[in-house]
Amino acid sequence: MAYSLHDVAVFLRYAGLVGWDELDVAESDIIEWHGGGPEVWPRRVCPNGWVGPGGPASLV
C-alpha cells in the first residue's frame, strides 16, 4: 500500500520507471487518481483503533 507520493514513486521505480520522484507521480498522465488527486492522502484508521498518517490512495 502507498501512504504518500513517495511510496508511489518507489513502487514505480521498482516496476522499472527509473528516476521517478514525487513530482513525476503528481504530474503523470499515466496515473488515474480516484477520490482525490495526488495531494489527497486521508488519515487511516486500523481495526485496532490506531490512526496512521494517511490512507492508501486509489489509483489505476
Beta strands, then each sheet from edge to edge (+ up, - down):
strand 1: 33-34
strand 2: 44-45
strand 3: 51-52
strand 4: 58-59
sheet 1: 1+ 4-
sheet 2: 2+ 3-
end
